[in-house]
Amino acid sequence: MSESIFQGLFDGGTVATVSVQTFLLCIGTALVLGLFLALTYSFRSHTTRSFVATLAILPAVVCVVIMMVNGNVGAGVAVAGAFGLVRFRSAPGTAREIGTIFLAMAAGLITGMGYLAYAVLFTLILGLALLLCQLLIRPTGGQSLLRITVPEDLDYTQMFDDVFARYTKECETVSVKTTNMGSLFRLTYRITMKDTAEEKAFIDALRCRNGNLEVSISQEEADAYAL
């Protein structure tokens, strides 16, 4: 009686059913693999709690879907279309986030097909490779975002060239926009300082040119749309 309640209403004699023990074993393995991937991804990385939680349960979700499809081609096509709709309801992530999501889906796929040992081996190898990349590959540092506010009547095109040449190794204009009802311009540059110890002197030199208006230097923000 207990086994019959887990059978589908439309299951026939030719449909292979999944036992409760197999279901629990597969989903438990998928959850463990998902937690391992989530912890590996969040190591030395700035991430959100929602993304880590999603990454932890994603292998189990894919595992259950594959077990329920169970060789039904029509159901498989429908599930693939449903997963495809998720793309249009979410913002694109970084290359690392997308790669880790595919890794979690692959782990769930292998687990759902019943190859638990292969799923564990695959997750360990790829997870350790991801962790090794985190430890060995350092981001290209040194670049910052410089924002300068100037009056609308100031010709800013070459106003700061000599200051940039003195204090920076590289300088690239990122954006120019108006602010404060068009009475001010907000200039944004991507810079690489020659010496970070001269940051205050650099800001003071810029303030002398822009009429002591706002000047700010911040770390370059990661672009979520860049791969």
JOSULMO-V747796 format. One line per field, one symbol per residue. ss: DSSP state (h for helix, s for strand, l for the rest). psi: psi as a letter, one per 40 degrees, with the letter a starting at -180 (. if undefined). burial: b if it has 24 or more other ideal C-beta (glycine too) atoms within 12 Angstrom, else e. A space follows every 10 residues. Layout:
ss: ???
psi: ???
burial: ???
This chain:
ss: lllhhhllll lllllllllh hhhhhhhhhh hhhhhhhhhh hhllllllhh hhhhhhhhhh hhhhhhhhhl llhhhhhhhh hhhhhhhhhl llllhhhhhh hhhhhhhhhh hhlllhhhhh hhhhhhhhhh hhhhhhllll llssssssss slllllllll hhhhhhhsss sssssssssl lllsssssss sssllhhhhh hhhhhhhhhl llllsssssl lllllll
psi: ddddeeiide hadehhihid dddddddddd dddddddddd dehfhhiidd ddddddeddd dddddddddf ehdddddddd dddddddeei iiaidddddd dddddddddd ddeegddddd dddddddddd ddddddhiih adiihhhhhi idehhedede ddddddeidi hhhdihiiif feeiihhhih ihidheeedd ddddddddde ffahhihiih ihheei.
burial: eeeeeeeeee eeeeeeebee ebbeebbebb bbbbbbbbbb bbeebebeee bbebbbbbbb bbbbbbbbbb eeeeeeeebe eebeeeeeee eebeebbeeb bebbbbbbbb bbbbebeebb ebbeebbeeb beeeeeeeee eebbbbbbbb beeeebeeeb eebbeebbee beeeeeeeee eeebbbbbbb bbbeeeeeee ebbebbeebb eebebebeee eeeeeee
